[in-house]
């Protein structure tokens, strides 16, 4: 059995803003790293053992992000800036990227 990987705040800060961080099953990510990922608009892509993304509401979906949120009970963090929204689902292991939307999609 392999040793779990540990992701630190310094690892996240070294990444480009807006990039994607793939977190394989068994990886530990510190709370400071999660906060840094949120601040830097880095998408967390949690992987299950099957290789499927643990990301709920991937941006490839054509369905409305807001309707999807209303249909799924949970705690969400929504950041809105210049007509763009980034939504994070707050789970037991910290925030997980949930989806993005733009004001122009709702006019």
C-alpha positions in Angstrom: 0.0 0.0 0.0 1.4 3.4 -1.0 1.8 6.2 1.5 -0.8 9.0 1.3 0.2 12.1 -0.5 0.2 15.4 1.5 -0.7 18.7 -0.2 0.5 21.8 1.6 -0.4 25.5 1.2 3.1 26.1 -0.4 2.2 23.5 -3.0 -1.0 25.3 -4.0 0.7 28.7 -3.9 3.2 27.4 -6.5 0.4 26.6 -8.9 -0.9 29.1 -11.5 -4.1 30.9 -10.7 -7.2 29.3 -12.1 -5.5 25.9 -12.7 -6.9 22.5 -11.7 -5.5 20.4 -8.8 -6.2 16.6 -9.1 -6.5 15.0 -5.7 -6.3 11.3 -5.9 -8.0 9.0 -3.3 -6.1 8.9 -0.1 -4.4 12.3 -0.6 -4.5 14.6 2.4 -4.9 18.4 1.7 -4.3 20.8 4.6 -7.0 23.4 5.5 -4.5 26.1 4.6 -4.0 24.5 1.2 -7.8 24.5 0.7 -8.1 28.1 1.6 -5.2 29.0 -0.7 -6.9 27.1 -3.6 -10.1 29.0 -3.0 -8.3 32.4 -3.0 -6.3 31.5 -6.2 -9.4 30.2 -8.0 -7.9 26.7 -8.3 -10.4 23.9 -9.1 -10.1 20.9 -6.8 -10.8 17.7 -8.7 -11.2 14.9 -6.2 -10.8 11.4 -7.7 -12.4 8.3 -6.5 -10.7 4.9 -6.8 -12.4 4.3 -10.1 -10.8 7.3 -11.7 -14.1 9.1 -11.9 -14.0 12.7 -10.9 -15.5 13.5 -7.5 -16.4 16.9 -8.7 -20.1 17.6 -8.5 -21.6 19.8 -11.2 -18.7 19.8 -13.6 -18.7 22.8 -15.9 -19.3 20.5 -19.0 -23.0 20.2 -17.8 -25.5 22.3 -19.8 -27.9 22.4 -16.9 -28.3 25.6 -14.9 -26.0 25.7 -11.9 -28.5 27.4 -9.7 -31.3 24.9 -10.4 -28.7 22.1 -9.7 -27.9 23.7 -6.3 -31.5 24.0 -5.4 -32.1 20.3 -6.1 -29.1 19.2 -4.0 -29.2 20.0 -0.3 -25.9 21.1 1.0 -23.8 24.0 2.2 -22.4 26.1 -0.6 -19.9 28.9 -0.8 -20.6 31.3 -3.6 -18.1 34.0 -4.8 -19.4 36.5 -7.3 -17.1 39.0 -9.1 -17.9 41.0 -12.2 -20.9 38.9 -13.2 -19.0 35.6 -12.7 -19.9 33.1 -10.0 -17.7 30.4 -8.6 -19.5 27.8 -6.3 -17.9 25.5 -3.9 -19.7 22.6 -2.1 -18.6 22.5 1.5 -17.9 18.9 2.4 -16.4 17.0 5.3 -12.9 17.4 3.8 -13.3 21.0 2.9 -14.6 22.9 -0.1 -14.9 21.1 -3.4 -15.3 23.0 -6.7 -19.0 22.6 -7.7 -19.4 24.9 -10.7 -19.2 28.2 -12.4 -21.7 30.5 -14.1 -21.9 33.9 -15.7 -24.5 36.6 -15.6 -24.7 36.6 -19.4 -26.1 33.1 -19.2 -29.2 34.4 -17.4 -30.3 37.4 -19.4 
